[in-house]
Amino acid sequence: MTTRPLQFLRRGQPVALGNVPPDRTLLEVLREDLGCTGTKEGCGEGDCGACTVVLGEADGHGKVRYSAVNSCIRLAHSVDGMALWTAEDLAEDPLIQPVATSTQPADQTTHHSALHPAQEAMVQCHGSQCGFCTPGFVMSLFGMYQNRVCQGQSISRAQAQQDLSGNLCRCTGYRPILDAAQQMAQLPPMAVNEAELLQKLELLALTPQAPEANLAYIAPTTQAELLAARAAHPQAQVVAGATDVGLWVTKQHRQLAQVLDVTRAAELRRIDDTPEHIAIGAAVTLTEAFARLTAQWPSLAEFAHRFAGLPVRNSGTLGGNVANGSPIGDSMPLLIALRAQVVLASQARGERALPLEALYTGYRQNVMAADELLVRIVVPKPTSSEQLKAYKISKRFDDDISAVCLVLNLDTADGTVQRASIGAGGVAATPVRAQQTEAALQGQPWTEATVQQAMRVLQAEFSPISDMRASGDYRRTVLGNLLQRFWLESQGGAPASIAQLQATHLESAL
C-alpha cells in the first residue's frame, strides 16, 4: 500500500513530502525529515507540551481556526492541507506581519526578523531557564495570541492558566510565563495575514492528487465515502484525534499498516442544534464540543477545562473518546448523565441509535460491527427543573486522569425527585450508569435522609479495583461523598472549588 504525498503550508509556502508512512508522527516528520529540531521531544504522550505546534485551517466562514496541538502523538498525514507553525517559524513567516495602530504605522515589509510578541514577551519576562520546554510554551502563547489578542481580547491570569494547561515547566515556577502571556498584548502587534493564508490553503486543496486504489492512509471527506471505506477496509485502524492511538505508536511501538481517518468527513465535523437536542458529530474536537455543551450547561466549565490539557482537547474528538471506551474517559459519565444517545452507521444497514451506556459490552469492547462507525452523539436539551453537577477526582488538578468521575443529573419538582440520571467513571470495567442509585432516588423526597440511603446504594453498586490512582475502598467512599456534596450544594452550600483554592494560593505566592 502507498500513501498520497503529504502537503501543508509552512512559512507561507507549500511543503510536499512523499512516502510518509501512515503511522509516522508529525514530530518525527518535523525533527527527522525537515530538520526542525527546535520542536522538542519530551514525554512522547501529549503530557508535557514540549512538542507543541500550531495548526491553521479554514473554518468555512472566511476565517482561520488556530489550534495548539501535541505533535508527538499527532499522525503526520492528519495535517494534510493545513498551515503549520513551529517556534522556528514565527520570526520567518512572511504571512505574520506587523499591524498598524493609531500611534504606530505598520512595517510594510513582507519579511521580517523581529521576534513575535509571544517570543518577545518570554524574553522580557524571563520566562525561560533551561529552555527545553520554551518552544512549546511559545507555541501555546502564539495560539493564545491569535485566538484572543488578535480578536481584541485581553488575557486574564485565569485564561492564561487555562490555555497553558498542556505545557509543563520544571524550572520557572510558571509566574514569569503567565506574566509573558499577559505582556504579549502590550507589545507592538503582529497578526497572520488571513486573507492571503486562506488563498494559499485553497490553492493547496486544488493541487491534483493521483488516485490510488489501496491507500495506507485513507481520509474520506464525506460520511458516505467514510462508511464505504470502513466496509472495504475493516482491518484499518480507525483514528480521529489519535490522542490514544498516538500512544500506541510512541509507547507500545505498534505499527499501523493502514489508517482510516474520520476527521475529514464533513458531516462528522458538524454540530447541529435543534429545540430538542444538540447533535455533535463524532469528529468534532473536544474543545468545540465542550464549548457547545458549556454554553448549554454553564456549570460544566471547570469540568471541561480539566479534561486533559488544551493541546489534547484541540486534537482529541468527543466521538473518539466515546468509541475508545476507556473506563476512565471523562466524557462518557457526563454524556450518560445527560441521557445522550450514540448514532452508529454502516454502508449496508444505515443508521441506528442507542443509549450511550448500551454501547459497551466489556473493557474497551462495544457493540459496533466491523463495518460500523460512530457518527454522532445526540444530547437532549435540559428541562427547567434539571440540576447537573460533574465531579472529577484526580491527583493533579490539570491534565490528569480521573480516579473517580461522577456526574449527577436530577429533575426535582415540589421537593420530590422526578428523574435521576447518574454516570460514573473509574469504578467499573466500562463507563457506567448508576441505575440502582437512580431507582433509590426517583420518586423520593429530596431530603438528607433520602441522600444518605442513596449514598449507601451507590457505594454498594460498584466494585472498583485498586490501582496506582486509588484503592477500591477510596473510590467507594468518594462516590458516596460526592453524592452528599451534590446534596449540600443543592441546598445552597458553597461549592468546594479546587480552582478557587488554587487561584488563591497562586495569588498569595505572587
C-alpha positions in Angstrom: 0.0 0.0 0.0 1.1 3.5 -0.7 0.3 7.0 0.7 -0.5 10.2 -1.2 2.0 13.0 -0.8 1.7 14.9 2.5 1.2 18.6 1.8 0.9 21.5 4.2 1.9 25.2 4.4 4.9 26.4 6.3 6.2 29.9 6.3 3.6 30.7 3.6 5.0 28.1 1.2 3.7 24.6 0.4 5.7 21.6 1.7 5.2 18.3 0.0 6.6 15.0 1.3 6.3 11.6 -0.3 6.3 8.1 1.1 5.4 9.2 4.6 4.2 6.0 6.5 0.6 6.1 7.8 1.8 5.8 11.5 4.6 8.4 11.3 4.0 11.2 13.8 4.1 14.9 13.0 7.0 15.3 15.4 9.1 12.7 13.5 8.4 14.5 10.3 9.5 17.8 11.7 12.6 16.7 13.5 13.9 13.9 11.3 12.6 14.7 7.8 12.6 18.5 7.9 15.4 19.1 10.5 13.1 21.3 12.7 14.8 20.4 15.9 13.5 23.4 17.7 10.3 21.4 18.3 11.3 19.2 21.3 10.5 15.6 22.1 9.7 15.2 25.8 7.2 12.7 27.2 6.0 11.3 23.9 2.5 11.1 25.2 1.0 14.6 24.9 1.6 15.4 28.6 4.5 17.8 28.8 3.8 20.1 25.8 7.4 20.5 24.7 6.4 19.4 21.2 3.5 21.9 20.8 2.9 23.3 17.3 0.1 25.4 16.0 -2.2 24.3 13.1 -4.3 26.6 11.0 -7.3 25.6 8.8 -10.2 27.4 7.1 -13.3 27.4 9.4 -15.7 27.6 6.5 -16.7 31.1 7.4 -13.9 33.1 5.9 -11.7 32.8 9.0 -8.8 30.7 10.1 -9.1 28.3 13.1 -5.9 28.1 15.1 -5.1 25.1 17.3 -2.1 24.4 19.5 -1.6 20.6 19.4 0.9 18.0 20.5 3.0 17.0 17.5 4.4 13.9 19.3 1.1 12.0 19.1 -0.4 13.6 16.1 -0.2 11.5 12.9 1.6 13.4 10.2 -1.0 12.8 7.5 -3.7 14.3 9.7 -2.3 17.8 8.9 -2.6 17.4 5.2 -3.9 20.6 3.7 -3.4 22.8 6.8 -1.0 25.5 7.8 1.7 24.7 10.3 3.8 26.9 12.6 6.7 25.8 14.9 8.7 28.1 17.2 11.3 28.4 14.4 8.7 29.9 12.0 7.3 32.9 13.9 10.0 35.3 13.0 10.4 33.9 9.5 6.9 33.6 8.2 6.1 36.4 5.7 2.4 36.0 6.5 2.9 37.1 10.1 3.0 40.9 9.7 3.1 44.0 11.9 -0.3 45.6 12.4 -0.9 49.3 12.2 -2.2 51.1 15.3 -3.4 54.6 15.9 0.0 55.5 17.2 2.3 53.4 15.1 2.2 52.6 11.4 2.7 49.0 10.3 6.0 48.0 8.8 5.2 47.4 5.2 7.9 44.8 4.6 6.7 41.3 3.7 9.6 39.6 5.5 10.8 40.4 9.0 13.2 39.1 11.5 11.8 40.7 14.7 10.6 38.4 17.4 6.9 37.7 17.6 5.1 39.1 20.7 4.9 35.6 22.1 8.6 35.3 21.9 9.5 38.8 22.9 7.2 38.6 26.0 9.0 35.5 27.1 12.4 37.3 26.8 11.2 40.4 28.6 9.5 38.4 31.4 12.4 36.0 31.8 10.1 33.1 31.0 12.8 30.6 30.0 15.5 29.0 32.1 16.9 25.7 30.8 14.9 26.3 27.6 13.8 22.8 26.8 10.1 23.5 27.3 10.3 27.0 25.9 9.3 26.2 22.2 6.2 24.5 23.4 5.2 27.4 25.6 5.9 29.9 22.8 3.6 28.0 20.5 0.8 27.8 23.1 1.3 31.6 23.6 1.1 32.0 19.8 -2.2 30.1 19.6 -3.5 32.2 22.5 -2.3 35.4 20.8 -4.1 34.6 17.5 -7.3 33.4 19.3 -7.5 36.1 21.9 -5.3 39.2 21.3 -5.9 39.3 17.6 -9.6 39.1 18.3 -9.4 42.2 20.5 -9.4 40.4 23.9 -7.2 41.0 26.8 -5.7 37.9 28.6 -6.5 37.4 32.2 -4.4 35.3 34.6 -7.1 32.6 34.7 -7.3 32.5 30.9 -3.5 32.2 30.6 -3.6 29.2 33.0 -6.3 27.5 31.0 -4.6 28.0 27.7 -1.2 26.8 29.0 -2.6 23.8 30.8 -1.0 21.4 28.4 2.6 22.7 29.0 4.8 21.7 31.8 8.0 23.6 33.0 10.2 22.3 35.8 12.3 25.5 36.2 10.4 28.7 36.2 7.5 28.1 38.6 5.2 29.5 35.9 4.9 33.1 37.2 7.1 34.6 34.5 5.4 32.6 31.8 2.0 33.8 33.0 3.5 37.3 33.0 4.5 36.8 29.4 1.0 35.7 28.4 -0.4 39.0 29.7 2.6 41.0 28.4 2.0 39.9 24.8 -0.9 42.3 24.3 1.2 45.3 25.3 3.8 44.8 22.6 3.7 46.1 19.0 1.0 43.9 17.4 1.5 41.3 14.7 -1.0 39.1 13.0 -1.3 36.4 10.4 -2.5 37.8 7.0 -5.5 35.5 6.9 -6.8 36.6 3.5 -3.5 35.6 1.9 -3.3 32.4 4.0 -6.8 31.3 3.0 -5.9 31.8 -0.6 -2.9 29.7 -0.2 -4.8 27.0 1.6 -7.4 27.0 -1.2 -4.7 26.6 -3.8 -3.2 23.8 -1.8 -6.5 22.0 -1.7 -6.7 22.3 -5.5 -3.4 20.5 -6.1 -4.2 17.4 -8.1 -3.7 14.1 -6.3 -3.2 10.9 -8.2 -5.9 8.4 -7.3 -4.8 5.2 -5.6 -6.8 2.0 -5.3 -5.4 0.9 -2.0 -4.1 3.7 0.2 -2.3 3.2 3.6 -3.8 6.4 4.9 -7.5 6.9 4.0 -9.2 10.2 4.8 -12.6 10.4 3.2 -14.3 13.8 3.0 -18.0 12.7 3.3 -19.8 10.3 5.6 -20.9 8.1 2.6 -17.2 7.8 1.4 -16.1 7.1 5.0 -18.6 4.2 5.5 -17.7 2.8 2.1 -14.0 2.8 3.2 -14.9 1.2 6.5 -16.8 -1.6 4.7 -13.9 -2.1 2.2 -11.1 -2.0 4.8 -12.5 -3.4 8.1 -8.9 -4.1 9.2 -7.8 -0.5 9.0 -7.2 1.3 12.3 -9.8 3.9 12.8 -8.3 7.2 14.0 -9.8 10.6 15.0 -7.5 12.9 17.0 -5.1 10.0 17.8 -4.7 11.1 21.4 -4.8 7.5 22.4 -3.7 5.7 19.2 -0.7 8.0 19.1 0.4 6.4 22.4 0.2 3.0 20.8 2.8 4.3 18.3 5.1 6.2 20.7 4.9 4.0 23.8 4.0 0.5 22.5 5.8 0.8 19.2 2.9 -0.6 17.3 3.0 -0.3 13.5 -0.2 0.7 11.8 -0.3 -0.8 8.3 -3.5 1.1 7.3 -5.3 4.0 8.9 -8.9 5.3 8.4 -9.1 8.9 9.4 -12.6 10.0 10.3 -11.8 13.7 10.9 -12.2 14.8 7.2 -15.8 13.7 6.8 -17.8 17.0 6.8 -20.9 15.5 8.4 -18.9 14.2 11.4 -17.4 17.7 12.0 -20.7 19.4 12.4 -22.7 20.4 15.5 -26.5 20.6 14.8 -28.7 22.5 17.2 -32.4 21.9 17.4 -35.0 22.9 20.0 -34.9 19.3 21.4 -31.3 18.3 21.2 -27.7 19.0 20.3 -26.2 16.6 17.8 -22.4 16.6 17.9 -20.5 14.9 15.1 -18.0 12.2 16.1 -15.1 14.2 14.6 -15.9 17.4 16.5 -12.9 18.3 18.7 -13.2 18.1 22.4 -12.6 21.9 22.5 -15.5 22.6 20.3 -17.8 20.0 21.8 -17.2 21.2 25.4 -17.7 24.9 24.3 -21.1 24.0 23.0 -22.1 21.9 26.0 -20.8 24.5 28.4 -22.9 27.1 26.6 -26.0 25.0 27.4 -24.8 23.9 30.9 -22.6 26.6 32.3 -21.8 24.5 35.4 -19.6 22.3 33.2 -17.0 25.0 32.7 -14.5 23.7 35.3 -15.1 20.1 34.4 -14.4 20.9 30.7 -11.1 22.7 31.5 -9.9 19.7 33.5 -10.4 17.3 30.6 -6.7 17.0 29.7 -4.6 19.9 28.5 -5.7 22.3 25.8 -3.5 20.8 23.0 -5.1 17.4 23.7 -8.6 18.8 23.6 -7.7 20.6 20.4 -6.8 17.3 18.7 -9.0 14.7 20.5 -12.6 14.3 19.5 -15.7 13.6 21.5 -16.6 10.7 19.3 -13.1 9.2 19.6 -13.3 9.4 23.4 -16.7 7.7 23.4 -15.7 5.0 20.9 -12.4 4.3 22.7 -14.5 3.2 25.6 -11.9 3.7 28.4 -13.4 3.2 31.8 -11.7 6.4 32.9 -12.7 8.5 29.9 -14.3 11.6 31.4 -16.8 12.5 28.7 -18.8 9.2 29.0 -20.1 9.7 32.6 -21.2 13.2 31.6 -23.0 12.1 28.5 -24.6 9.2 30.3 -26.0 11.6 32.9 -27.2 13.9 30.1 -29.1 10.9 28.7 -27.2 11.0 25.4 -27.6 8.6 22.6 -24.9 7.5 20.1 -25.7 7.0 16.4 -23.9 4.2 14.7 -23.8 3.8 10.9 -22.8 1.3 8.2 -23.0 1.5 4.5 -25.1 -1.7 4.3 -27.6 -1.1 7.1 -27.8 2.6 7.6 -28.0 4.2 11.0 -29.1 3.0 14.4 -29.3 4.9 17.7 -28.9 3.5 21.3 -28.2 5.0 24.7 -24.6 5.7 25.2 -24.2 3.3 28.2 -25.6 0.5 26.0 -22.6 0.9 23.6 -20.2 -1.0 25.8 -20.1 -4.8 26.4 -16.8 -5.0 28.3 -13.4 -3.5 28.9 -12.8 -1.4 25.7 -15.4 -3.6 23.9 -18.6 -2.4 22.2 -21.5 -3.5 20.1 -20.2 -1.9 16.8 -20.0 -4.3 13.9 -16.8 -4.5 11.8 -18.4 -2.2 9.1 -19.9 0.3 11.6 -18.7 3.7 12.8 -19.9 6.1 15.5 -21.0 9.1 13.5 -22.6 11.4 16.1 -23.8 11.9 19.7 -27.2 13.3 20.4 -27.7 15.1 23.7 -31.2 16.2 24.8 -31.7 19.8 25.9 -32.2 20.3 29.6 -35.5 20.7 31.4 -36.2 23.7 33.6 -36.1 21.6 36.7 -32.8 19.9 35.9 -29.8 20.1 38.3 -26.5 19.0 36.8 -23.1 18.6 38.6 -20.0 17.0 37.3 -17.2 16.0 39.6 -13.7 14.8 38.8 -11.3 13.5 41.4 -7.6 13.2 40.4 -4.2 13.6 41.9 -3.4 16.7 39.8 -5.8 19.5 39.0 -4.8 19.9 35.4 -4.2 17.4 32.7 -4.7 14.2 34.7 -6.7 11.0 34.6 -9.6 10.6 36.9 -9.5 8.3 39.9 -13.3 8.8 40.1 -15.6 10.7 37.9 -19.3 11.2 38.9 -21.9 13.2 37.1 -25.4 13.7 38.6 -28.4 15.0 36.8 -31.7 15.3 38.8 -35.1 16.6 37.9 -36.9 17.7 41.0 -40.4 19.2 41.5 -42.3 20.1 44.7 -39.4 18.7 46.7 -39.5 15.3 45.0 -37.0 13.6 42.7 -38.9 13.1 39.4 -36.0 11.6 37.5 -32.3 10.8 38.2 -29.5 10.1 35.7 -26.1 9.3 37.1 -22.9 8.5 35.2 -19.8 7.1 36.8 -16.2 6.5 35.6 -13.2 4.8 37.2 -15.4 2.3 39.2 -16.0 -0.5 36.7 -14.6 -2.1 33.5 -16.7 0.4 31.4 -18.2 3.8 31.9 -21.5 3.0 33.7 -24.9 4.3 34.7 -25.7 4.0 38.4 -29.2 2.5 37.8 -29.7 1.2 41.3 -28.9 4.6 42.8 -31.2 6.3 40.3 -34.0 4.0 41.4 -33.3 4.7 45.1 -33.7 8.5 44.4 -36.6 8.5 41.9 -39.9 9.3 43.4 -38.4 10.1 46.8 -38.4 13.4 48.7 -35.2 15.3 48.1 -34.1 15.2 51.7 -31.0 14.4 53.6 -32.4 11.0 54.7 -33.0 10.1 51.0 -29.5 11.1 50.2 -28.0 9.1 53.0 -29.8 6.0 51.8 -28.8 6.6 48.2 -25.2 7.0 49.3 -25.2 3.5 50.7 -26.8 2.2 47.5 -24.2 4.0 45.3 -21.3 2.7 47.4 -22.6 -0.9 47.1 -23.5 -0.7 43.4 -19.9 -1.0 42.1 -16.8 -3.0 43.0 -14.0 -0.7 41.8 -10.4 -2.1 41.7 -7.4 -0.8 43.4 -4.6 0.6 41.2 -1.9 3.2 41.1 -4.5 6.0 41.2 -6.6 4.9 44.1 -7.8 2.0 46.2 -11.2 0.4 45.7 -12.2 1.4 49.2 -11.2 5.0 48.5 -13.2 5.0 45.3 -16.3 3.7 47.0 -16.0 6.3 49.8 -15.6 9.1 47.3 -18.7 8.0 45.3 -20.8 8.4 48.5 -19.1 11.7 49.5 -19.7 13.2 46.0 -23.4 12.5 46.2 -23.5 14.1 49.7 -21.6 17.1 48.2 -24.2 17.4 45.5 -27.0 17.4 48.1 -25.2 20.1 50.2 -24.7 22.3 47.1 -28.3 21.9 46.1 -29.3 23.3 49.5 -27.3 26.4 49.0 -23.9 25.3 50.4 -20.9 27.0 48.8 -19.3 24.6 46.2 -15.9 23.4 47.3 -13.7 24.5 44.4 -10.1 23.4 43.9 -9.8 26.0 41.3 -10.6 28.8 43.8 -8.1 27.3 46.3 -5.5 27.1 43.5 -6.1 30.7 42.4 -5.9 31.9 46.0 -2.7 30.1 46.5 -1.2 31.4 43.3 -2.1 35.0 44.1 -0.6 34.7 47.6 2.6 33.2 46.1 3.0 36.1 43.7 
